[in-house]
């Protein structure tokens, strides 16, 4: 167990190093040293979370989301701002999709309650020119900071099939895909926790079929992925769920046994297990 935890710690360190490098590369091409400072601050803060968010999923998407989140609150996309870059610049640089980048950026901003003229994540120039030092934003309006209590904003949102199935698995609740639900209610119901990962594990254990072929992708350099063909033989029976990586699956690379995060496994769309892995990965991605 101690050896495994040490490998997890090393994996987080490797992911963090890669995330730093990718985001700094973009900053060198489009931004400045002020952005370098807040990029490093944000990534360090993400790495200190109990469940490090950027461990799961492609690191390029996290890099794009970090830049997008910081750019959003620092007016990066305003043509009158310096530096200036577009959302397309970000997605082209990291080879990511706008919808995915935008969703993950919002998750980061919600995670750390980031806003315009943010005291922690605004660039030095933005902070120096902040006309609202004694004001705060509530429901897109500025109001005096002292007389009001700042609360996390809520809003009605649409759901898709993933939320419907996930709610049944981890909460035993029936959601209506045609209704709107309050965002905070969904987060409270579906937010990823260790206990809910175990419930998802039990569901997948009952529904997935083994063995099956898959590909495991990992970063080998900036914007470079290497795929390894493996055979998934069963969901891990010993540890089952790791707090950083989520549900684990036992695989074989030739004669070598390896334990991998299920969310990082790529399966052919025609494989009967594909829908289960996509369901779990999307839930883990959106609600972490």
Rosetta blueprint (number, residue, H / E / L):
1 X L
2 X H
3 X H
4 X H
5 X H
6 X H
7 X H
8 X H
9 X H
10 X H
11 X H
12 X H
13 X H
14 X H
15 X H
16 X H
17 X H
18 X H
19 X H
20 X H
21 X H
22 X H
23 X H
24 X H
25 X H
26 X H
27 X H
28 X H
29 X H
30 X H
31 X L
32 X L
33 X H
34 X H
35 X H
36 X H
37 X H
38 X H
39 X H
40 X H
41 X H
42 X H
43 X H
44 X H
45 X H
46 X H
47 X H
48 X L
49 X L
50 X L
51 X L
52 X L
53 X H
54 X H
55 X H
56 X L
57 X L
58 X L
59 X H
60 X H
61 X H
62 X H
63 X H
64 X H
65 X H
66 X H
67 X H
68 X H
69 X H
70 X H
71 X H
72 X H
73 X H
74 X L
75 X L
76 X L
77 X L
78 X L
79 X L
80 X L
81 X L
82 X L
83 X L
84 X L
85 X L
86 X L
87 X H
88 X H
89 X H
90 X H
91 X H
92 X H
93 X H
94 X H
95 X L
96 X L
97 X L
98 X H
99 X H
100 X H
101 X H
102 X H
103 X H
104 X H
105 X H
106 X H
107 X H
108 X H
109 X H
110 X H
111 X H
112 X L
113 X L
114 X L
115 X L
116 X L
117 X L
118 X L
119 X L
120 X L
121 X L
122 X L
123 X L
124 X H
125 X H
126 X H
127 X H
128 X H
129 X L
130 X L
131 X L
132 X L
133 X L
134 X L
135 X E
136 X E
137 X E
138 X E
139 X L
140 X L
141 X E
142 X E
143 X E
144 X E
145 X L
146 X L
147 X L
148 X L
149 X L
150 X L
151 X L
152 X L
153 X L
154 X L
155 X L
156 X E
157 X E
158 X E
159 X L
160 X L
161 X H
162 X H
163 X H
164 X H
165 X H
166 X H
167 X H
168 X H
169 X H
170 X H
171 X H
172 X L
173 X L
174 X L
175 X L
176 X L
177 X L
178 X L
179 X L
180 X E
181 X E
182 X E
183 X H
184 X H
185 X H
186 X H
187 X H
188 X H
189 X H
190 X H
191 X L
192 X L
193 X L
194 X H
195 X H
196 X H
197 X H
198 X H
199 X H
200 X H
201 X H
202 X H
203 X H
204 X H
205 X H
206 X H
207 X H
208 X L
209 X L
210 X L
211 X L
212 X E
213 X E
214 X E
215 X E
216 X E
217 X E
218 X E
219 X E
220 X E
221 X E
222 X L
223 X L
224 X E
225 X E
226 X E
227 X E
228 X E
229 X E
230 X E
231 X E
232 X E
233 X E
234 X E
235 X E
236 X L
237 X L
238 X L
239 X L
240 X L
241 X E
242 X E
243 X L
244 X L
245 X L
246 X E
247 X E
248 X E
249 X E
250 X E
251 X E
252 X E
253 X E
254 X L
255 X L
256 X E
257 X E
258 X E
259 X E
260 X E
261 X E
262 X H
263 X H
264 X H
265 X E
266 X E
267 X L
268 X L
269 X L
270 X L
271 X L
272 X L
273 X L
274 X H
275 X H
276 X H
277 X H
278 X H
279 X H
280 X H
281 X H
282 X H
283 X H
284 X H
285 X H
286 X H
287 X H
288 X L
